[in-house]
Amino acid sequence: MTVQKIAVVVPAYKVSSHILDVLREIGPEVSNIYVVDDACPEASGKLVQAKCNDSRVKVIFHDVNQGVGGATVSGYRAAIDSGVDVIVKLDGDGQMDPSKIKDLIAPIVSGNADYTKGNRFDSLTGLKQMPNVRVFGNGILSLMSKVASGYWGITDPTNGFTAIHSQIAKALPLEMVSKRFFFESDLLFRLSLARAVVVDVAMDARYGSEKSNLSVFRAIFEFPRRHFVNFHKRLFYNYYLRDMTAASIELPLGIFFSWFGAIFGLVRWRASQEAGHPATAGTVMIAAISIILGVQLILGFLNQDIANEPRRVRHKNY
């Protein structure tokens, strides 16, 4: 494996009881550590400056809270400026095992990925350790993220244990990425537009006394709107602006025939009920065939969309 320069970004907000332990566990393979105090009310940044003697650690302070995404972007930019090759994002609440950094960066260092992320759903043993509400919520969020980003093989989209090649991070419009809890999901959308290769890395989460700042129920109600917008942006960019394929025609035709069949069938059924006689065989066939054709066209689009997931690593081109 090629030796590359690795940086770790640690967003710090209400993590004063865990941040020092997290930093101590980061191994020697990492050359730079950026702790981003996101206007933390517990003064996590000052605690690190006072108690941590690791020369690799540099603390960045935000005057105003920007959210986990804003803190991560600040760390990304500092890491890019320092000339590192791979940037790892590690939460400061102790839920992520720093000893897994080597596993996380391996696909990037070996040239098989542009971006990697932890996946807590790979192991049934890991699922047993996860609270049921998180399993349920993450399952729903995973499905929405697959549709919105086009990364159909990726699961656990809100997992914050990630790594990215610095060239890809440099090429992304970081100022446009969501700054709050939608950050990881929105970043996947931006990566899909860049045609970056994303790989899941199986690992278990660690649950202790820490309290997550993300409400699963809030995410379920807030994230669908954002995923809906990103899905339509991705459709426009990938299937109409950049290129035109059979999938570009299949989806609109599929939607048209499905809706036409459903509406036509309902209208004719209501008319037959009011007239007191059953609809003709031809009427039924028009509605049924339209719906069947529409569904088949939509399935054809999904098949092509799944096959269109990025496969060629991009950071080698920079």
C-alpha positions as CSV (number, residue, x, y, z in Angstrom):
1,M,0.0,0.0,0.0
2,T,1.4,3.4,-1.0
3,V,2.2,5.6,1.9
4,Q,0.1,8.8,1.8
5,K,-0.4,11.8,4.1
6,I,-3.5,11.4,6.1
7,A,-5.5,14.1,8.0
8,V,-8.4,13.7,10.4
9,V,-11.1,16.3,10.9
10,V,-13.0,16.2,14.2
11,P,-16.1,18.4,14.5
12,A,-16.4,19.3,18.2
13,Y,-19.8,20.3,19.6
14,K,-20.9,19.2,23.1
15,V,-18.2,16.4,23.2
16,S,-16.0,17.7,26.0
17,S,-16.4,14.4,27.9
18,H,-15.2,12.3,25.0
19,I,-13.0,14.4,22.8
20,L,-9.7,13.8,24.6
21,D,-10.1,10.0,24.6
22,V,-10.9,10.1,20.9
23,L,-7.8,12.1,20.1
24,R,-5.6,9.7,22.1
25,E,-6.9,6.7,20.1
26,I,-5.9,8.2,16.7
27,G,-2.9,6.2,15.4
28,P,0.5,7.2,14.0
29,E,-0.7,6.7,10.4
30,V,-2.3,10.1,10.7
31,S,-0.1,13.2,10.2
32,N,-2.6,16.0,10.8
33,I,-5.6,16.4,13.2
34,Y,-8.0,19.3,12.9
35,V,-10.4,19.8,15.8
36,V,-13.1,22.2,14.8
37,D,-14.8,23.9,17.8
38,D,-18.2,24.7,16.3
39,A,-19.0,27.5,18.9
40,C,-19.2,24.7,21.4
41,P,-20.9,25.7,24.7
42,E,-18.7,23.3,26.5
43,A,-15.5,25.0,25.1
44,S,-14.3,21.7,23.7
45,G,-11.6,23.5,21.6
46,K,-10.1,25.2,24.6
47,L,-10.1,21.9,26.5
48,V,-8.1,20.3,23.7
49,Q,-5.6,23.1,23.7
50,A,-5.2,22.9,27.5
51,K,-5.1,19.1,27.9
52,C,-3.9,17.6,24.6
53,N,-0.2,17.5,24.0
54,D,-0.3,15.8,20.6
55,S,1.7,18.0,18.2
56,R,-0.5,16.8,15.3
57,V,-3.5,18.5,16.7
58,K,-4.6,22.0,15.6
59,V,-7.8,23.6,16.9
60,I,-10.0,25.7,14.6
61,F,-12.6,27.9,16.2
62,H,-16.0,29.0,14.8
63,D,-17.5,32.2,16.3
64,V,-21.0,31.1,15.2
65,N,-22.3,27.5,15.2
66,Q,-22.4,26.2,11.6
67,G,-23.5,22.6,12.2
68,V,-21.5,19.4,11.7
69,G,-21.3,20.1,7.9
70,G,-19.9,23.6,8.4
71,A,-17.4,22.3,10.9
72,T,-16.3,19.5,8.6
73,V,-15.9,21.8,5.6
74,S,-13.7,24.1,7.7
75,G,-11.6,21.0,8.5
76,Y,-11.5,19.9,4.9
77,R,-10.2,23.3,3.7
78,A,-7.5,23.4,6.4
79,A,-6.5,19.8,5.4
80,I,-6.4,20.6,1.7
81,D,-4.2,23.7,2.4
82,S,-1.8,21.5,4.3
83,G,-1.3,19.3,1.3
84,V,-2.6,15.9,2.6
85,D,-3.8,13.1,0.3
86,V,-6.7,11.7,2.3
87,I,-9.0,13.4,4.7
88,V,-10.9,11.4,7.4
89,K,-13.9,12.8,9.2
90,L,-14.2,11.4,12.7
91,D,-16.9,12.5,15.2
92,G,-15.7,13.5,18.7
93,D,-18.4,11.7,20.6
94,G,-16.6,8.4,20.8
95,Q,-19.1,6.4,18.7
96,M,-16.4,5.8,16.0
97,D,-13.4,3.6,16.6
98,P,-10.2,5.5,15.5
99,S,-8.4,2.1,15.1
100,K,-10.6,1.6,12.0
101,I,-9.1,4.5,10.1
102,K,-6.7,2.2,8.3
103,D,-9.6,0.1,7.1
104,L,-11.5,3.2,6.1
105,I,-8.8,4.8,4.0
106,A,-7.5,1.5,2.4
107,P,-9.8,1.6,-0.7
108,I,-8.7,5.2,-1.4
109,V,-5.0,4.6,-0.8
110,S,-5.1,1.5,-3.1
111,G,-6.8,3.6,-5.8
112,N,-10.2,1.8,-5.7
113,A,-12.3,4.6,-4.4
114,D,-12.6,8.4,-4.1
115,Y,-14.7,8.4,-1.0
116,T,-15.4,5.8,1.7
117,K,-17.8,5.7,4.6
118,G,-18.6,3.4,7.5
119,N,-21.5,1.0,7.2
120,R,-23.1,-0.3,10.4
121,F,-25.6,-2.4,8.6
122,D,-23.2,-4.9,7.2
123,S,-23.1,-7.1,10.3
124,L,-26.2,-8.5,12.1
125,T,-24.1,-8.4,15.3
126,G,-23.6,-4.7,14.9
127,L,-27.4,-4.2,14.3
128,K,-28.2,-5.8,17.6
129,Q,-26.1,-3.2,19.4
130,M,-27.9,-0.3,17.6
131,P,-31.0,1.1,19.2
132,N,-34.1,-0.1,17.3
133,V,-35.3,3.4,16.5
134,R,-32.0,4.1,14.8
135,V,-32.2,0.8,12.8
136,F,-35.7,1.8,11.6
137,G,-34.8,5.4,10.8
138,N,-31.6,4.6,9.0
139,G,-33.3,2.0,6.9
140,I,-35.8,4.6,5.6
141,L,-33.0,7.2,5.2
142,S,-30.9,4.7,3.3
143,L,-33.6,4.1,0.7
144,M,-34.2,7.8,0.2
145,S,-30.5,8.4,-0.2
146,K,-30.1,5.6,-2.8
147,V,-32.8,7.2,-4.9
148,A,-31.5,10.8,-4.5
149,S,-27.8,10.1,-5.0
150,G,-27.8,7.1,-7.4
151,Y,-25.5,5.2,-5.2
152,W,-27.7,2.1,-5.0
153,G,-25.1,-0.1,-3.4
154,I,-24.5,2.3,-0.5
155,T,-26.2,1.9,2.9
156,D,-26.2,3.9,6.2
157,P,-26.0,7.3,4.5
158,T,-25.9,9.3,7.7
159,N,-22.8,7.5,9.0
160,G,-20.3,10.3,9.8
161,F,-17.2,8.1,9.7
162,T,-15.9,9.0,6.2
163,A,-12.8,9.5,4.2
164,I,-12.2,11.4,1.0
165,H,-9.3,11.9,-1.4
166,S,-8.2,15.5,-1.1
167,Q,-8.4,16.0,-4.9
168,I,-12.1,15.1,-4.9
169,A,-12.7,17.3,-1.8
170,K,-11.0,20.2,-3.6
171,A,-13.1,19.7,-6.7
172,L,-16.4,19.7,-4.9
173,P,-18.5,22.9,-4.4
174,L,-18.1,22.7,-0.6
175,E,-19.8,26.0,-0.1
176,M,-23.0,24.5,-1.5
177,V,-23.1,21.4,0.7
178,S,-25.7,21.4,3.5
179,K,-24.1,22.6,6.7
180,R,-26.3,20.8,9.2
181,F,-27.3,17.1,9.8
182,F,-28.1,16.6,6.1
183,F,-24.4,17.0,5.3
184,E,-23.4,13.4,4.8
185,S,-26.4,12.7,2.5
186,D,-26.0,15.9,0.6
187,L,-22.3,15.2,0.1
188,L,-23.2,11.8,-1.5
189,F,-25.4,13.8,-3.9
190,R,-22.5,16.1,-4.8
191,L,-20.2,13.2,-5.2
192,S,-22.6,11.5,-7.6
193,L,-22.6,14.7,-9.8
194,A,-18.8,14.5,-9.8
195,R,-19.0,10.8,-10.8
196,A,-16.9,9.8,-7.8
197,V,-16.6,6.2,-6.7
198,V,-18.0,5.6,-3.2
199,V,-17.3,2.5,-1.2
200,D,-18.9,1.3,2.0
201,V,-16.5,-0.1,4.7
202,A,-18.1,-2.4,7.2
203,M,-17.7,-1.5,10.9
204,D,-19.6,-1.5,14.1
205,A,-20.6,1.7,15.9
206,R,-19.8,2.1,19.6
207,Y,-22.7,3.2,21.9
208,G,-22.0,4.4,25.4
209,S,-23.1,7.4,27.4
210,E,-22.9,9.8,24.5
211,K,-26.1,11.5,23.2
212,S,-26.6,12.0,19.5
213,N,-27.6,15.5,18.5
214,L,-29.5,14.1,15.5
215,S,-33.2,13.2,16.0
216,V,-34.1,10.3,13.8
217,F,-37.8,11.4,13.7
218,R,-36.7,14.9,12.8
219,A,-34.6,13.5,10.0
220,I,-37.4,11.4,8.7
221,F,-39.7,14.4,8.3
222,E,-37.0,16.9,7.2
223,F,-34.8,14.8,4.9
224,P,-37.5,13.6,2.3
225,R,-37.9,17.2,1.0
226,R,-34.2,17.6,0.5
227,H,-33.8,14.2,-1.1
228,F,-36.7,15.0,-3.4
229,V,-35.0,18.1,-4.6
230,N,-31.6,16.4,-5.0
231,F,-33.2,13.5,-7.0
232,H,-34.6,15.8,-9.6
233,K,-31.4,17.8,-9.8
234,R,-29.5,14.5,-10.4
235,L,-32.0,13.5,-13.1
236,F,-31.6,16.8,-14.9
237,Y,-27.8,16.9,-14.7
238,N,-27.1,13.2,-15.5
239,Y,-29.8,12.3,-18.0
240,Y,-30.6,15.5,-19.8
241,L,-27.9,18.1,-19.4
242,R,-24.8,15.9,-19.7
243,D,-26.1,13.0,-21.7
244,M,-29.1,11.5,-23.3
245,T,-29.8,7.7,-23.0
246,A,-32.7,5.4,-23.2
247,A,-33.3,6.0,-19.5
248,S,-33.9,9.7,-20.3
249,I,-37.0,8.7,-22.4
250,E,-38.1,5.7,-20.3
251,L,-38.7,7.7,-17.1
252,P,-41.0,10.5,-18.4
253,L,-42.9,8.0,-20.7
254,G,-43.3,5.6,-17.7
255,I,-44.7,8.3,-15.5
256,F,-47.0,9.5,-18.2
257,F,-48.5,6.1,-19.1
258,S,-48.8,5.1,-15.4
259,W,-50.7,8.3,-14.5
260,F,-52.8,8.2,-17.7
261,G,-53.8,4.6,-17.1
262,A,-54.7,5.3,-13.5
263,I,-56.7,8.5,-14.1
264,F,-58.4,7.1,-17.3
265,G,-59.4,3.9,-15.4
266,L,-60.8,5.8,-12.4
267,V,-62.7,8.2,-14.6
268,R,-64.3,5.5,-16.7
269,W,-65.0,3.4,-13.7
270,R,-66.9,6.2,-12.0
271,A,-68.8,6.9,-15.3
272,S,-69.8,3.3,-15.5
273,Q,-71.0,3.3,-11.9
274,E,-73.1,6.3,-12.5
275,A,-74.5,4.8,-15.7
276,G,-75.3,1.5,-13.9
277,H,-73.5,-0.8,-16.3
278,P,-69.9,-2.2,-16.3
279,A,-67.1,-0.7,-18.3
280,T,-66.4,-2.2,-21.7
281,A,-63.5,-4.7,-22.2
282,G,-61.7,-2.1,-24.3
283,T,-61.9,0.5,-21.6
284,V,-60.4,-1.9,-19.1
285,M,-57.6,-2.9,-21.5
286,I,-56.6,0.6,-22.2
287,A,-56.3,1.4,-18.5
288,A,-54.5,-1.8,-17.6
289,I,-52.1,-1.8,-20.6
290,S,-51.2,1.8,-19.9
291,I,-50.4,1.1,-16.3
292,I,-48.4,-2.1,-17.1
293,L,-46.4,-0.3,-19.8
294,G,-45.7,2.7,-17.5
295,V,-44.5,0.4,-14.7
296,Q,-42.2,-1.5,-17.1
297,L,-40.7,1.7,-18.5
298,I,-40.0,3.0,-14.9
299,L,-38.4,-0.4,-14.0
300,G,-36.3,-0.1,-17.2
301,F,-35.1,3.3,-16.0
302,L,-34.3,2.0,-12.5
303,N,-32.3,-0.8,-14.1
304,Q,-30.2,1.6,-16.1
305,D,-29.8,4.0,-13.2
306,I,-28.5,1.2,-11.0
307,A,-26.1,0.1,-13.7
308,N,-25.0,3.7,-14.1
309,E,-23.4,4.0,-10.6
310,P,-19.9,5.4,-10.9
311,R,-17.2,2.7,-11.3
312,R,-14.1,4.6,-12.5
313,V,-12.0,6.4,-9.8
314,R,-11.8,10.1,-10.4
315,H,-9.0,11.4,-8.2
316,K,-6.4,9.8,-10.5
317,N,-7.4,12.3,-13.2
318,Y,-6.4,15.4,-11.1
